Amino acid sequence: MSSAIETIYFLIVDDLEENLVALEALLRREGLGFLRARSGEEALELLLKHEIALALLDVQMPGMDGFELAEFMRGNERTRHVPIIFLTAGSADTQRRFRGYEAGAVDFIQKPIEPEMLRGKANVFFDLYSQRRALANAADQLEAQVRERTAALEDALNRLRDETAERERAEASLRQSQKMEAVGQLTGGIAHDFNNMLTGIIGSLDLMRRRIAAGRLDDLDRYMDAATTSADRAAALTQRLLAFSRRQSLDAQPLELNALIQSMSQLVERAIPENIAFALALEPGLPNALADANQLENAILNLALNARDAMPEGGKLTIETSLADLGDTSVASNAGLAAGKYVLVAVSDTGTGIPDDLLEKVFDPFFTTKPLGQGTGLGLSMVYGFARQSGGAVRIHSQQGLGTSVKLYLPITDAALAERCASPGSAPRGDGERVLVVEDDPAVRMLVREVLEELRYEAIEIADPTAAVPLLASEERIDLMISDVGMPGMNGRELADLAREHRPDLPILFITGYAEHATIRSGFLGAGMSMITKPFSLDGLATKISELIGAVTTE
């Protein structure tokens, strides 16, 4: 058997050569090779020729961007199990992150990159790939031994039984190897159902249409309020789902545990079926916990979803809080904590329970009792790691046939909660300035025009970006251009470049559902450019317009 180390490859994709060189220097280690690509197309060629342990993808690239490359990888049998980490210089946009996790990413890392954090994550996937390869080699060797011994000892029944057992062990190793291929497929987001909220919106609009047609205008405000409330709930739910997808270094801050759980209760209710009752038991007057709010929400949601899956026939899910005084050193030591007071959140179910022989394994990474493809086995290990890193602990109690309770201990703090920012004032109004609106979606274009006219701006609508070019090249007065980013034929950034050729000082506002990542991204936004994310409020749009136009008039 050869003792040479077989090289494991990472794929690094970035349109800037200096970034490729820097990443390779940062991650270099014995036994690791690098495949470098400066475009999505180059990366595809490498993926079809090589086995890859990890793909590090830049998000924004000319031609095929990182999201499109990831979606191709997930759709191809050869590359669908390759773990993907996105690297971006953009701001923390939850919609962008959610799209990345939907495309199959296991992580989403912000530039500038913390070297130790990236190196640690990369080393995990290097080790996992090494282990999977070792398992596969061991399985092949075992299979070969089984064949040799079976052929040589066909006439010996007892030896044949031994060889059959060995064959079964080899097959088990192969199944474990296949299971390991799913490692890293962490997708933030859960299945959610908007039917109730859509009913509130569509039903209210339909009633308004009928009453207007009948000339009954007396109670339209009630239906408008109902539709707006449902839409706000849908937007809030979407934003919270996107927030749950984020993975980041812990930002421990004082937080009110009961308020956090109440704010996410609606999300939990929508994640469980109707045959599961949901209850909160929150002890009042708890001291503030010291933890990362986003990661704590993610941990509680993981526990709630595990509880849901443990009750296929229905049951009761309870989230409760209390103050735990672990003054007894032996009790604290048994929980892996220093003696003292902790806030406790417990997630309990009345489900199937966990057998005693499996209970001690539930926090092991990649251990799962769910069928292949229905769980990565990382949920509880992530909860455990979060609790320990936060200075707390997690304990689990379970009885078969009665249910399971997972208790999360978190340190307390005397520090006060961070003050909330004051809400913005009324929307600033214009003074007849002419605003060019370039948007291919007629509904969005209509709404932007109405907002502009409401704010006393003069709107010029164009649906096709190519049709805007002659107007931009003319002498007509244009004080601001508002453009969608993603449009057929010519995108908003290309249109902005053409506009600046004729009007170098023209302020430009981009509107898009995937915007914030580009706000600080080099090469996307230039001077006098800004961006706003859909859905936006009238105040938000008015403020952006006022800022851009005001910046020009004061120069």
Buried (B, 14 or more C-beta within 10 A) or exposed (E): EEEEEEEBBBBBBBBEEEBBBBBBEEBEEEEBEBBBBBBBEBBBEBBEEEEBBBBBBBBBBEEBBBBEBBBBBBEEEEBBBBBBBBBBBBBBBBBBBBBBBBBBBBBBBBBEBEEEEBBEBBEBBBEBBBBBBEBBBBBBEBBEBBEEBBEEBEEEEEBBEBBEEBBEBBBEBBEBBBBBBBBBBBBBBBEEEBEEBEEBBEBBBEBBEEBEEEEEEEEBEEBEEBBEBBBEBBEBBBEBBBBBBBBBEEEBBBBBBBEBBEBBBEBBEBBBEEEBEBEEEBEEEBBBBBBBBBBBBBBBBBBBBBBBBBBEEEBBBBBBBBEBEBEEEEEBEEBBBEEEBBBBBBBBBBBBBBEEEEBEEBBEBBBBBEEEEEBBBBBBBBBBBBBEBBBBBBBBBBEEEEBBBBBBBBBBBEEEEEEEEEEEEEBBEBEEBBBBBBBBBEEBBEBBBEBBEEBEBBBBBBBEBBEBBEBBEEEEEBBBBBBBBEBEEBBBBEBBEBBBEBBEEBBBBBBBBBBBBBBBBEEBBEEBBBBBBBBBEBBBBBBBBBEBBEBBEEE
